[in-house]
Amino acid sequence: MWRFIASRLLQAVPVLITVVTLTFFLVRFAPGGPFDGEKTVLPEVKRALEAQYRLDQPLWSQYLSYWGDLLHGDFGPSFRYPGRSVNELIAAGLPATTELAFYALLVAVVVGMGAGLAAALRPNSWRDYLPMALAMIGICMPTLLLGPLLVLVFGIELEWLPVSGWGDLPGDKILPSLTLGAAYAAYVARLTRGGMLEVLSQDYIRTARAKGLPEAVIIGKHALRGGVIPVVAFLGPAFAGLLCGSFVVETVFQIPGLGRLFVQAAFNRDYTMILGSTVFFAVLIVVFNLASDLLAAWLNPRVRGALRGQS
């Protein structure tokens, strides 16, 4: 098991190096700069600002300096928020983004697994076709379209829910969570259906039915654990994707999270904020992918035994 974890972490090192390198140079080569704006900055003031943020150094020197700071856990100062570091901004925006991702994942698991189980227990019937058709619609509909539609129906026409904000009221969180979690619920539904159909066709399930065990016991105790393995393997990357892919939802619903900060940093050419957010998101993806692989291995006895043999 430890050898498996070490190998996955070693595989992540070149990935993170590539992410940092590509992001650093792409940001630097993009048109415009962090001090370009509507107001004209005096040349001497601009030179002083560039010296303060080490932008007057050669590009290779800036790259090495950034790596030196990054290895110490420092994402650097923000160009657009004087006196505040990128670490502070990420710490300020992370709670809202994490809460949104958690609620969206809850929507995905509850709705997706419920629809997938219903479809798997009645294959090739309307109880199968209807949820799978809705799942396909959910996969195909982007959040950029679904969010405004939900706002139009439930926020403006019916006036049931607030259309923006992220306060303490439960109603503030319903529309953003549904918008972000809808596509993932569709994937979970299809994975649950496929996994359950495969498990329900196994010999030990037929043996359990031949013994006269209740169907609820067969599904809940014997089939569900093996049937949800594809879902468990998907949940780690899904949660990382929810954390890293909330840009549109946070912008549409005016949520003060990391996604909205990233969008603002892109418009403001805030180099360090873009780099810090990208590296932070990349690390989250690596960590949650590893966690989902370990959990899936724990649920699968054959994989768990193979990993123990490697230790």
Buried (B, 14 or more C-beta within 10 A) or exposed (E): BEEBBEEBEEEBEEEBEEBBEEBBEEBBEEEEBBBEEEEEEEEEEBEEBBEEBEBEBEEEEBBEEBBEBBEEEBBBBBBBBEEEBBBBBBEBBBEBBBBBBBBBBEBBBEBBBBBBBBBBBEEEEEBBEEBBEBBEEBBEBEBEEBBBEBBEEBBEEEEEBBBEBBEEEEEBBBBBBBBBBBBBBBBBBBBBBBBBBBBBEEEEBEEBBEEEBEEEEBBEEBBBBBBBBBBBBBBBBBBBBBBBBBBBBBBBBEBBBBBBBBBBBBEBBBBBBBBBBBBBBBBBBBBBBBBBBBBBBBBBEEBBEEBEEEE
